[in-house]
């Protein structure tokens, strides 16, 4: 019997803008660690992409 093994896609997204660290992203948008990690893993470390995502969610960054 033949089994089917699913492999993750091999394509990588192009990094747009500078990369965020996970901690920096979580602090900037006051996110809980679990939510920040989920978004970071799904959308990548691109500051541009994550900022656009958070703007679409109407989450404003904190200002230092």
ZADO-1210 file (C-alpha; in nm, 4 decimals, padded with zeros to 6 digits):
<atoms>
<atom x="00.0000" y="00.0000" z="00.0000" code="UNK" pos="1"/>
<atom x="00.1293" y="00.3472" z="-00.0861" code="UNK" pos="2"/>
<atom x="00.1098" y="00.6223" z="00.1710" code="UNK" pos="3"/>
<atom x="00.0904" y="00.9879" z="00.0826" code="UNK" pos="4"/>
<atom x="00.3228" y="01.2228" z="00.2690" code="UNK" pos="5"/>
<atom x="00.2420" y="01.5925" z="00.2640" code="UNK" pos="6"/>
<atom x="00.5472" y="01.8173" z="00.2407" code="UNK" pos="7"/>
<atom x="00.5444" y="02.1850" z="00.3307" code="UNK" pos="8"/>
<atom x="00.5670" y="02.4255" z="00.0375" code="UNK" pos="9"/>
<atom x="00.9231" y="02.5093" z="-00.0650" code="UNK" pos="10"/>
<atom x="00.8537" y="02.8638" z="-00.1806" code="UNK" pos="11"/>
<atom x="00.9606" y="03.1485" z="00.0420" code="UNK" pos="12"/>
<atom x="00.8017" y="03.4881" z="00.0706" code="UNK" pos="13"/>
<atom x="01.0141" y="03.7870" z="-00.0222" code="UNK" pos="14"/>
<atom x="01.0991" y="03.9933" z="00.2837" code="UNK" pos="15"/>
<atom x="00.9550" y="04.3427" z="00.2453" code="UNK" pos="16"/>
<atom x="01.0986" y="04.6065" z="00.4725" code="UNK" pos="17"/>
<atom x="01.3168" y="04.5359" z="00.7697" code="UNK" pos="18"/>
<atom x="01.2509" y="04.2262" z="00.9784" code="UNK" pos="19"/>
<atom x="01.0845" y="04.2462" z="01.3199" code="UNK" pos="20"/>
<atom x="01.1948" y="04.0278" z="01.6043" code="UNK" pos="21"/>
<atom x="00.9054" y="03.8412" z="01.7627" code="UNK" pos="22"/>
<atom x="00.9445" y="04.0372" z="02.0869" code="UNK" pos="23"/>
<atom x="00.9561" y="04.3728" z="01.9086" code="UNK" pos="24"/>
<atom x="00.6381" y="04.2912" z="01.7141" code="UNK" pos="25"/>
<atom x="00.4534" y="04.1765" z="02.0283" code="UNK" pos="26"/>
<atom x="00.5568" y="04.4886" z="02.2240" code="UNK" pos="27"/>
<atom x="00.4746" y="04.7294" z="01.9424" code="UNK" pos="28"/>
<atom x="00.1152" y="04.6062" z="01.9172" code="UNK" pos="29"/>
<atom x="00.0654" y="04.4934" z="02.2797" code="UNK" pos="30"/>
<atom x="-00.0021" y="04.1353" z="02.1733" code="UNK" pos="31"/>
<atom x="00.0024" y="03.8283" z="02.3919" code="UNK" pos="32"/>
<atom x="00.2933" y="03.5987" z="02.3128" code="UNK" pos="33"/>
<atom x="00.0754" y="03.3242" z="02.1635" code="UNK" pos="34"/>
<atom x="-00.1053" y="03.5609" z="01.9240" code="UNK" pos="35"/>
<atom x="00.2151" y="03.7395" z="01.8226" code="UNK" pos="36"/>
<atom x="00.3854" y="03.4060" z="01.7491" code="UNK" pos="37"/>
<atom x="00.0882" y="03.2826" z="01.5432" code="UNK" pos="38"/>
<atom x="00.0868" y="03.5943" z="01.3252" code="UNK" pos="39"/>
<atom x="00.4668" y="03.6036" z="01.3012" code="UNK" pos="40"/>
<atom x="00.4809" y="03.2421" z="01.1823" code="UNK" pos="41"/>
<atom x="00.1926" y="03.2880" z="00.9391" code="UNK" pos="42"/>
<atom x="00.3009" y="03.6185" z="00.7806" code="UNK" pos="43"/>
<atom x="00.6784" y="03.6156" z="00.8388" code="UNK" pos="44"/>
<atom x="00.9076" y="03.8702" z="01.0001" code="UNK" pos="45"/>
<atom x="00.8534" y="04.1505" z="00.7455" code="UNK" pos="46"/>
<atom x="00.7808" y="04.4776" z="00.9256" code="UNK" pos="47"/>
<atom x="00.5928" y="04.6056" z="00.6208" code="UNK" pos="48"/>
<atom x="00.3647" y="04.3007" z="00.6005" code="UNK" pos="49"/>
<atom x="00.2965" y="04.2874" z="00.9750" code="UNK" pos="50"/>
<atom x="00.2299" y="04.6625" z="00.9972" code="UNK" pos="51"/>
<atom x="-00.0185" y="04.6362" z="00.7081" code="UNK" pos="52"/>
<atom x="-00.1866" y="04.3399" z="00.8736" code="UNK" pos="53"/>
<atom x="-00.2224" y="04.5218" z="01.2035" code="UNK" pos="54"/>
<atom x="-00.3552" y="04.8333" z="01.0270" code="UNK" pos="55"/>
<atom x="-00.6200" y="04.6168" z="00.8585" code="UNK" pos="56"/>
<atom x="-00.7124" y="04.4815" z="01.2018" code="UNK" pos="57"/>
<atom x="-00.7281" y="04.8441" z="01.3261" code="UNK" pos="58"/>
<atom x="-00.4593" y="04.7785" z="01.5892" code="UNK" pos="59"/>
<atom x="-00.2528" y="05.0899" z="01.6473" code="UNK" pos="60"/>
<atom x="00.1114" y="05.0619" z="01.7504" code="UNK" pos="61"/>
<atom x="00.2217" y="05.2015" z="02.0827" code="UNK" pos="62"/>
<atom x="00.4509" y="05.5024" z="02.0681" code="UNK" pos="63"/>
<atom x="00.7608" y="05.5073" z="02.2849" code="UNK" pos="64"/>
</atoms>
